[in-house]
Amino acid sequence: MLLRILGLLLLIPLFDMVVLVAVATQTSLGFVGAVALVVLTALIGMLLVRSEGRHTARKIQERIRNGSLPGDELLDGGLLIGAGAFLLTPGFVTDLVGLVLVVPVTRWPVRAALKRWLVIPYLDRKMGGIASGVAYGGGFPDGEDTYDVDAGSYEVHDRDGDTSRD
């Protein structure tokens, strides 16, 4: 699994270079224009990350002040950190991924997918299914091992240790 992730991380810059060369040669921008466009998208993206980061920090503080857990806001903060890393990496593909993660309208489906396929399964593995509500709590038995308890079949002890039958 680690080798696949490492291979993917090595393919991303290669793919970015191929797209950059294709944009530079197939459009009227040229190499200087394509590099300037990459720098411009990175600068605009970083301003957006800064703005959205401040907004998310205010939402986290507000949720904590109200006494609720800021789960979605913390995920948004993590996605904004990832967006900043993608936007600082030069290339059109990484800038596009960074912009998708920084804009709130497109970040919402990414956050929902992240929660559904990564966060909830992780919490279920760690907590035995309590996070998603699929934990088996025992419930009522099938009737094979049920016991009828009448008032005379148990003892109640008070603090002094005296036994009384109810």
TADA-V646950 format. One record per pair of residues at least 24 apart in sequence whose ideal C-beta (glycine too) atoms are under 10 Angstrom apart, sorted by the first residue. I is the first residue (numbers start at 1). J is the second residue. Records with the same first field share a line. If there is no record, write none. Layout:
BEGIN
I->J, J
END
This chain:
BEGIN
12->86, 89, 91, 93, 94, 97
13->89, 90, 91, 93, 94
14->91
15->91, 92, 93, 94
16->89, 90, 91, 92, 93, 94, 95
17->90, 91, 93
18->91, 93
19->91, 92, 93, 94, 96
20->90, 91, 92, 93
22->92
23->92
34->92
35->90
37->92, 95
38->89, 90, 91, 92, 94, 95
39->90, 95
40->95
41->87, 90, 91, 92, 94, 95, 96, 98, 99
42->84, 86, 87, 88, 89, 90, 91, 94, 95, 98
43->87
44->87, 95, 99, 102
45->83, 84, 86, 87, 88, 94, 95, 96, 98, 99, 101, 102, 103
46->83, 84, 87, 88, 98, 102
47->87, 102
48->80, 83, 84, 87, 98, 99, 101, 102, 103, 104
49->80, 81, 82, 83, 84, 85, 86, 87, 88, 98, 99, 101, 102
50->80, 84, 102
51->102
52->76, 77, 79, 80, 83, 84, 101, 102, 103, 104, 107
53->77, 80, 81, 83, 84, 102
55->80, 104
56->80, 104, 107
71->111, 115, 119
72->108, 111, 112, 115
73->111
75->107, 110, 111, 112, 114, 115, 118, 119
76->101, 104, 107, 108, 110, 111
78->111, 114
79->107, 108, 110, 111, 114
80->107
82->110
83->107, 110
END
